[in-house]
Amino acid sequence: MEILKMAITNKKEEMIKLGVTYGLTDQHTIICSQQLDTLLNLFDNLNQHNHDNYDEDLFRYNMLTQEGHISA
């Protein structure tokens, strides 16, 4: 869970930097925002013990980390 919290913090910082550099509507910023959404959904589902979307969120998280989009 701590790794996930760190990944969320890092992704937030990355998104802010991208937004400042490229603008909020730039593709870089939008992709980063979507990645952050995935992390936040996973975190929320784990905290609420909502396992309806757990497998899907965990799959997305694993795909993002394997593709190098998130440093775990």
C-alpha positions in Angstrom: 0.0 0.0 0.0 2.9 2.4 0.7 4.3 1.8 -2.8 0.9 2.7 -4.2 0.8 5.9 -2.1 4.3 6.8 -3.3 3.2 6.1 -6.9 0.2 8.4 -6.5 2.3 11.2 -5.1 4.9 10.9 -7.8 2.2 10.8 -10.5 0.6 13.9 -9.1 3.9 15.8 -9.2 4.5 14.6 -12.7 1.1 15.7 -13.8 1.6 19.2 -12.3 4.9 19.5 -14.1 3.5 18.4 -17.4 0.5 20.8 -17.0 2.8 23.7 -16.3 5.2 22.8 -19.2 2.7 21.7 -21.9 -0.7 23.0 -20.7 -3.6 21.2 -19.2 -5.1 20.0 -22.6 -1.8 18.6 -24.0 -1.8 14.8 -24.7 1.1 14.3 -22.2 -0.9 15.8 -19.4 -4.1 14.0 -20.3 -2.3 10.6 -20.4 -0.7 11.3 -17.0 -4.1 12.3 -15.6 -5.6 9.1 -16.8 -2.8 7.1 -15.2 -3.3 9.0 -11.9 -7.0 8.2 -12.1 -6.2 4.5 -12.4 -4.0 4.7 -9.4 -6.5 6.6 -7.3 -9.3 4.1 -8.3 -7.1 1.2 -7.2 -6.3 2.9 -3.9 -9.9 3.7 -3.3 -11.1 0.2 -4.1 -8.4 -1.3 -1.8 -9.4 1.0 1.0 -13.1 0.4 0.7 -12.7 -3.3 0.1 -14.7 -2.8 -3.1 -13.6 -5.8 -5.0 -16.0 -5.4 -7.9 -13.4 -3.4 -9.9 -10.3 -4.6 -8.0 -9.1 -7.1 -10.7 -9.6 -4.5 -13.5 -7.8 -1.8 -11.5 -5.0 -4.1 -10.5 -4.5 -5.2 -14.1 -4.4 -1.5 -15.2 -1.9 -0.7 -12.5 0.3 -3.7 -13.5 0.2 -2.7 -17.1 1.2 0.8 -16.4 4.1 -0.3 -14.2 5.3 -2.8 -16.8 5.2 -0.2 -19.5 7.3 2.1 -17.4 4.6 4.8 -17.0 4.7 4.4 -13.2 7.8 3.8 -11.1 6.8 1.4 -8.4 
